[in-house]
Amino acid sequence: MSQWIHGAPRVAFVSGAGSGIGLQIAKALAADGASLALFDLRLEPRVLDELRALCRQPQQRVEAFVVDITQAVEVDTAVEAAVARLGVPDFAFNSAGILRTALFTELPAETFELVVRINLIGSRNFAAGVLRHMPRGGHLVLVASLAGIIGGYTQAAYSASKFGVVGLAEVLRLEQKPRGIDVSVVCPGEIATPLLTYERQHGSKVTEALNATAGVLTVEEAVAGILDGLRRRQFMITPGLRARLLRAMARKTSGLLRWITDQTLAKALRAERR
């Protein structure tokens, strides 16, 4: 019996599928019998081979589409090509994203704009492309972040973009309901992906101390939690107990959470000065 309440997806479109969460979700979908259309700036042949090896049904296919998620026309063209090859998507998962960190006063305008274009405008472009084709019963998923609910130190661009993704998902949930399409937004804390590796190498120790409150999940732990929420078609999905508690505090006791965060920040800044 399928774990998916509406049955396993037949055709799934996944952006940011070359690594991290996108790749792990694609693997789970392939194992569940879905044909896959993968969208990314780069898709290694080994990734495609790995996904094709997971396919168990004779009708399953894995197709790759190299695309810049910030370019609406490119995304529309790639999605139309994917529909022509595989059929309309009953599941679509947007995980393309980047993280750049710095104090806001030190963050170049072009970097801020790049993060917003990839994370927010890219989410808009992917959603607009797939929703034109998605049938009743479909499921659109946008990946945001816990930083889209709780502002992150040195994460002005990232938080602004992810707050925008959460807002976009809220609107799409309402607008697509009459069409019979569900919308989910994934808001995880830190996950051991290439994004986190970049943050550890280039980011602030103060940011690391603040984010430690939510804990760090492995990709496998995070994807297991995400899949559990997706199979039940939850709207907002946050894997990890500590991250879910912080999300609840941010929405129900925001003043208390800010006080705790301020204390953690002061302690981290003192440690940094030593």
C-alpha positions as CSV (number, residue, x, y, z in Angstrom):
1,M,0.0,0.0,0.0
2,S,1.3,3.4,-1.0
3,Q,2.4,5.8,1.8
4,W,1.2,8.7,-0.3
5,I,-2.4,9.7,0.6
6,H,-3.2,10.4,-3.0
7,G,-1.0,7.6,-4.3
8,A,2.7,8.0,-5.3
9,P,3.4,10.7,-8.0
10,R,3.4,9.4,-11.5
11,V,5.4,12.3,-13.0
12,A,7.5,14.6,-10.8
13,F,9.4,17.8,-11.7
14,V,12.3,18.6,-9.4
15,S,14.5,21.8,-9.5
16,G,17.8,22.0,-7.8
17,A,18.0,18.2,-8.4
18,G,21.8,18.1,-8.8
19,S,22.6,17.9,-5.1
20,G,21.3,18.2,-1.5
21,I,17.6,18.0,-0.7
22,G,16.5,18.1,-4.4
23,L,18.6,15.1,-5.2
24,Q,17.5,13.1,-2.2
25,I,13.8,13.8,-2.9
26,A,14.4,12.8,-6.5
27,K,15.9,9.5,-5.3
28,A,12.8,8.8,-3.1
29,L,10.5,9.6,-6.0
30,A,12.3,7.4,-8.4
31,A,12.2,4.5,-5.9
32,D,8.4,5.1,-5.5
33,G,7.9,4.7,-9.3
34,A,7.8,8.3,-10.6
35,S,9.2,9.5,-13.9
36,L,11.4,12.5,-13.2
37,A,12.1,15.8,-15.0
38,L,15.2,17.3,-13.3
39,F,16.0,21.0,-13.6
40,D,19.3,22.6,-12.6
41,L,22.2,24.7,-13.9
42,R,24.4,21.6,-13.9
43,L,23.4,17.9,-13.8
44,E,26.2,15.4,-13.7
45,P,25.8,12.2,-15.8
46,R,26.5,10.1,-12.7
47,V,23.5,11.7,-11.0
48,L,21.3,10.7,-13.9
49,D,22.7,7.2,-13.9
50,E,22.1,6.9,-10.2
51,L,18.5,7.9,-10.5
52,R,17.8,5.7,-13.5
53,A,19.3,2.8,-11.5
54,L,16.6,3.3,-8.9
55,C,13.7,3.1,-11.3
56,R,11.8,-0.2,-11.1
57,Q,8.9,0.3,-13.5
58,P,9.4,-0.1,-17.3
59,Q,7.5,3.1,-18.0
60,Q,9.7,5.2,-15.8
61,R,12.0,7.8,-17.4
62,V,14.5,10.3,-16.0
63,E,15.1,13.4,-18.1
64,A,17.5,16.4,-17.5
65,F,16.9,20.0,-18.3
66,V,19.7,22.5,-17.9
67,V,18.1,25.8,-16.9
68,D,18.7,29.1,-15.1
69,I,15.9,29.2,-12.6
70,T,16.0,33.1,-12.5
71,Q,15.0,33.3,-16.2
72,A,11.2,33.0,-16.5
73,V,11.3,32.3,-20.3
74,E,14.0,29.6,-19.9
75,V,12.0,27.9,-17.1
76,D,8.7,28.0,-19.1
77,T,10.5,26.5,-22.2
78,A,12.1,23.8,-20.1
79,V,8.9,22.9,-18.4
80,E,7.0,22.7,-21.7
81,A,9.7,20.4,-23.1
82,A,9.5,18.2,-20.0
83,V,5.7,18.0,-20.4
84,A,6.1,17.0,-24.0
85,R,8.5,14.2,-23.0
86,L,7.0,12.9,-19.8
87,G,3.5,14.2,-19.5
88,V,2.0,16.7,-17.1
89,P,3.4,16.8,-13.5
90,D,1.3,15.6,-10.7
91,F,4.1,16.6,-8.3
92,A,6.6,19.5,-8.5
93,F,9.3,20.3,-6.0
94,N,11.4,23.5,-6.2
95,S,14.6,23.3,-4.1
96,A,16.9,25.5,-6.2
97,G,18.5,28.0,-3.9
98,I,21.7,29.7,-2.6
99,L,23.0,31.2,0.6
100,R,25.2,34.2,1.0
101,T,26.0,35.7,4.4
102,A,27.4,39.0,5.7
103,L,26.3,41.8,8.0
104,F,23.7,43.7,6.0
105,T,25.9,46.9,6.0
106,E,28.7,44.8,4.4
107,L,26.5,42.9,1.9
108,P,26.9,44.2,-1.7
109,A,23.7,45.1,-3.4
110,E,24.4,42.7,-6.3
111,T,24.8,39.8,-3.8
112,F,21.5,40.7,-2.1
113,E,19.8,40.8,-5.5
114,L,21.3,37.5,-6.6
115,V,20.0,35.6,-3.6
116,V,16.5,37.1,-4.0
117,R,16.5,36.3,-7.7
118,I,17.5,32.7,-7.2
119,N,15.5,31.9,-4.1
120,L,12.4,34.0,-4.5
121,I,12.1,34.9,-8.2
122,G,13.2,31.3,-9.0
123,S,10.4,30.0,-6.9
124,R,8.0,32.2,-8.7
125,N,9.3,31.1,-12.1
126,F,9.1,27.4,-11.3
127,A,5.6,27.6,-9.7
128,A,4.3,29.6,-12.7
129,G,5.8,27.2,-15.2
130,V,4.4,24.0,-13.6
131,L,1.0,25.3,-12.5
132,R,0.1,26.0,-16.1
133,H,0.2,22.2,-16.7
134,M,-0.5,20.6,-13.3
135,P,-3.8,18.7,-13.2
136,R,-6.4,18.5,-10.4
137,G,-5.0,16.4,-7.5
138,G,-1.5,17.8,-8.1
139,H,1.0,18.9,-5.4
140,L,3.4,21.9,-5.7
141,V,6.2,22.2,-3.1
142,L,8.4,25.2,-2.5
143,V,11.5,25.0,-0.3
144,A,11.9,27.9,2.1
145,S,13.7,27.7,5.4
146,L,13.3,28.3,9.1
147,A,15.1,31.5,8.2
148,G,11.9,32.4,6.4
149,I,10.1,32.5,9.7
150,I,12.9,33.6,12.1
151,G,15.3,36.2,10.9
152,G,18.9,35.0,10.9
153,Y,22.0,37.0,11.9
154,T,24.1,37.9,8.8
155,Q,21.3,36.4,6.6
156,A,19.5,39.5,5.4
157,A,19.3,38.4,1.8
158,Y,18.6,34.8,2.6
159,S,15.9,35.5,5.2
160,A,14.3,38.2,3.0
161,S,14.1,35.8,0.1
162,K,12.8,32.9,2.2
163,F,10.2,35.0,4.0
164,G,9.1,35.8,0.5
165,V,8.9,32.2,-0.5
166,V,6.7,31.5,2.6
167,G,4.4,34.4,1.6
168,L,4.2,33.2,-2.0
169,A,3.3,29.7,-0.8
170,E,0.5,31.1,1.5
171,V,-1.0,32.8,-1.5
172,L,-0.7,29.9,-3.9
173,R,-2.3,27.6,-1.3
174,L,-5.4,29.7,-1.4
175,E,-5.5,30.3,-5.1
176,Q,-4.8,26.7,-6.1
177,K,-7.3,25.1,-3.7
178,P,-10.3,25.7,-6.0
179,R,-8.3,23.9,-8.7
180,G,-7.8,20.9,-6.4
181,I,-4.0,21.4,-6.2
182,D,-2.2,21.3,-2.9
183,V,0.7,23.6,-2.0
184,S,3.4,22.9,0.6
185,V,6.3,25.0,1.9
186,V,9.3,23.3,3.5
187,C,10.9,25.3,6.3
188,P,13.8,23.3,7.7
189,G,16.6,24.4,10.0
190,E,20.2,23.7,9.1
191,I,20.8,20.6,7.0
192,A,24.2,19.1,6.2
193,T,24.2,20.1,2.5
194,P,26.7,22.0,0.3
195,L,24.9,25.2,1.4
196,L,25.8,24.5,5.0
197,T,29.4,23.7,4.1
198,Y,29.6,27.1,2.4
199,E,28.2,28.8,5.4
200,R,30.7,27.1,7.8
201,Q,33.6,28.1,5.5
202,H,32.6,31.7,4.9
203,G,30.0,32.6,7.6
204,S,30.1,34.0,11.0
205,K,30.7,32.0,14.2
206,V,27.9,34.1,15.8
207,T,25.5,32.9,13.1
208,E,26.6,29.3,13.8
209,A,26.0,29.8,17.5
210,L,22.5,31.2,17.0
211,N,21.5,28.6,14.4
212,A,22.7,25.8,16.7
213,T,19.5,26.2,18.7
214,A,17.6,24.4,16.0
215,G,20.2,21.7,15.6
216,V,21.7,20.3,12.3
217,L,20.0,17.4,10.5
218,T,21.7,15.0,8.1
219,V,20.2,15.1,4.6
220,E,18.7,11.7,5.2
221,E,17.0,12.8,8.5
222,A,15.7,16.0,6.9
223,V,14.3,14.2,3.8
224,A,12.6,11.5,5.9
225,G,10.8,14.3,7.8
226,I,10.0,16.2,4.6
227,L,8.6,13.1,2.9
228,D,6.4,12.4,5.9
229,G,4.9,15.8,5.6
230,L,4.6,15.6,1.8
231,R,2.8,12.3,1.9
232,R,0.2,13.8,4.2
233,R,0.1,17.0,2.2
234,Q,0.8,19.2,5.1
235,F,1.1,22.9,4.2
236,M,4.1,23.9,6.3
237,I,6.7,21.2,6.9
238,T,9.7,21.5,9.3
239,P,11.7,18.4,9.9
240,G,13.3,18.0,13.3
241,L,11.7,18.4,16.7
242,R,13.9,21.4,17.8
243,A,13.3,23.3,14.6
244,R,9.5,22.7,14.9
245,L,9.6,24.0,18.5
246,L,11.3,27.2,17.3
247,R,8.8,27.6,14.5
248,A,6.0,27.3,17.0
249,M,7.6,29.8,19.3
250,A,8.1,32.3,16.4
251,R,4.4,32.1,15.6
252,K,2.9,31.9,19.1
253,T,5.4,33.5,21.5
254,S,7.5,35.7,19.3
255,G,8.5,38.1,22.1
256,L,9.9,35.2,24.2
257,L,11.8,33.8,21.2
258,R,13.4,37.3,20.5
259,W,14.5,37.5,24.2
260,I,16.1,34.1,24.0
261,T,17.8,35.0,20.7
262,D,19.1,38.2,22.1
263,Q,20.7,36.4,25.0
264,T,22.3,33.9,22.7
265,L,23.5,36.7,20.5
266,A,25.1,38.6,23.3
267,K,26.9,35.5,24.6
268,A,28.1,34.6,21.1
269,L,29.4,38.1,20.5
270,R,31.3,38.1,23.8
271,A,32.9,34.7,22.8
272,E,33.9,36.1,19.4
273,R,35.7,39.1,21.0
274,R,37.8,36.9,23.3
